Amino acid sequence: MQEAGRNSFEIDGILAEIGQMRYSPGGVPVLAGRIEHRSKQVEAGLSRDVELELQVVAVGDKAKLLAVARLGSPARLTGFFAAKSLRSRVPVLHIDTIEFLEGTNHGIQASNEA
């Protein structure tokens, strides 16, 4: 078995899709969605426009919070990547922390550190 390695990620973007709430066999809420990111990054000393979409999934309290978010809301998501399923190795960001970036104090925040 492989030793645990670093797997953490943070991204700012716009909530572009929020799916329907579903529940795990154990009754835990699960909600899939998508975030769109646009930024300028420096690569090899050159400015580069970056645009991407990421599939995300929220579980438990994060799913409940994401379910009431508005589409188009700016948010900062942190979490880890895992394969979408055993058949699809496409990476999906599993959300640990959601920070809504609206308002003067960056709005509502939810994390695993409760």
N, C-alpha and C positions, 0 to 999 in steps of 0.2 A: 504494500500500500504506500502511496506517495505521501510525503510529509506535507503538512499544511503550509501553504504559501500565501503571499499577499494577494488579495482580490478585493480591492475597494475602488470606488469610482464616484466622482462628483460632476454634475453637469447642470448648467442653467439653460432654460429653454421655455418654450410655450407648450402648455398642455394641448395637444392636437387631437387626441382621441381618448375617451373614457368609456370603457365597455360596460356590460351589464354585470352586476354583482352575482357571483356564484358562491357556492360553499363547498369546502373540502368534505370528504366523507366523515371527518371528525366535527363538522359544523363550523369550521373557521372560515370567515369571509375572505374571498379572493377576488381581486379586480385587476383586469389587464387594461393597458392603455398604450399611449404613444406620446413621446415628447419630441418636439422639433427644436433643433439648436442651430443658431447662426452666429458666427463670430469671425474676427480676423485673428489669425495666429501667425507667428514668425517661425519659419522653417528654413534652416540653412541660411539665415540672414535675410530671407525674402518674405514679404507680407503675402499671406495666403487667405483667401475667403474660404471659410469652412461652413458647410451646410450638411446636416444629417438628420435622420429620424431614428429613434431608438424605441424598440418595444420595451415596455416596463410592466411589472406586476407588483401589486401591493397586497399584503396579507394582514389579517387581523385588524387592529385599530387603524393602520395606515390605509387599508382598503375602505373603511368607513369614511375617513377624511377625504380621500381621493374621490369618492362617490358623490360628494356634495360640492366639489370644486367646479368652477366655471371653465368651459372650453375656452381656450385663448388666454388663460391666466398664466402669467409668468411664474415660474417655480424653479427652485434649486432642489435637485434630487441627489441623494447619496445612497449608495448601496453596493451590491456585489453582482457579478455576472454569473449566470448558470445557463446551461443548455435549455432550450425551450421544452424539449421532451427527450425521451430515449431515442426516438426516431429522427428528430430534427435537432441538429447541433447548433442551430442559430442562437447566438447569445441574446439573453433577455436580462435587463437590469432589474434585480429584485430590490425594492425600495426599503431602506432602513430609516431614512429621514426625508421628510417633505417640508420644505420651507417655501411658503407663498411669498413672493417678492413684491406684493402690492402694499401701499400705505407707507407711512413714515417709519414704522418699526418692523417692516418686512412681514407683517401679517401674522398668520397662524403658523405654528411650527409643531411638528410631531416627530419624535425620535424613539429609539429603543431604550434610551437612557431615563426611563421613568421609574 
